[in-house]
């Protein structure tokens, strides 16, 4: 597997952002979504159309409950979100607390120089292969054809494709990819970056106590560090040190193909179903599943970057606006 040998911290500028936020609102009187859309377009004034979906539409297309999805520029901090809601409140009257229905947080790696730009695909490979998506299922790679290739324990990363864990309706899901397009438009070359992101919905939000905007305003984003956690295989020389020659040979043979696969977390689960000496199921077919393979270790560099960038996100998202919202 290709690796990025130079320091990621020195080669890439990293930034964590709230990529989008989905809010459910309720208005005092029925209206159509396009009027809310027009109001927000006038408010933001950047030509970007806010995605809005009706929740309880009547036969005439009007509704009182709407799902509004704000993009990164429109939910960069609490003040920006509150200001948009205040505009809607003045125009339509918001009659119940705004509920958070979805949240996506992204971590981007921007190359600092030409060499880092040349190494960006190996970096995507490293992120795909080492993301510890705990409890994740439906691991798959999706390329231009949009046809998912579901992965097994021998599948290799592919930085030219998007790596998905879990389905989009799951409480938590992940993506890792080389970001070169945004909103169906090609990005300028200097905006190409490696990205890893997670999305929370339903129980995924409730796990972190996120229901209302006030909950999000009080959140310490560093709590999400467990969702952006990375592990790597230890060097083989470390794994076999002190082992008898026969065991060392077996370990080298057994793990060689796994070291090129997607996610060592999967290997951690699967490697303990059978006893390596006898080939028989462990504990009568009821093995104790381990969170990690003993052949892996935390990726200290990436995990420290995550911690630092989530700390930065606290500083930018939680502004000085401290009054409680009344919507």
TABEL-V733049 format. One line per field, one symbol per residue. ss: DSSP state (A for helix, B for strand, O for the rest). A space follows every 10 residues. Layout:
BEGIN
ss->???
END
This chain:
BEGIN
ss->OOOOOOOAAA ABBBBBBBBB BBBBBBBBBB BOAAAAAAAA AAAAOOOOOO BBBBOOOOOO OOBBBBBBBB BAAAOOOAAA AAAAAAAAAA AAOBOOOOBB BBBBBBBBBB BOOAAAAAOA AAAAAAAAAA BOOOOOOOOB BBOOOOOBBB OOOOOBOOOO OBBBBOOOOO OBBBBBBBBO BBOOBBOOAA AOBBBBBBBB BOAAAAAOOO OBAAAAAOOO AAAAAAAOOB BBBOOAAAAO OOOOAAAAAA AAAAAOAAAA BOOAAAAAAA OOOBOOOOOO BAAAAOOOOO OOOOOBBBOA AAAAAAAAAA AAAAAAAOOO OOOOOOO
END
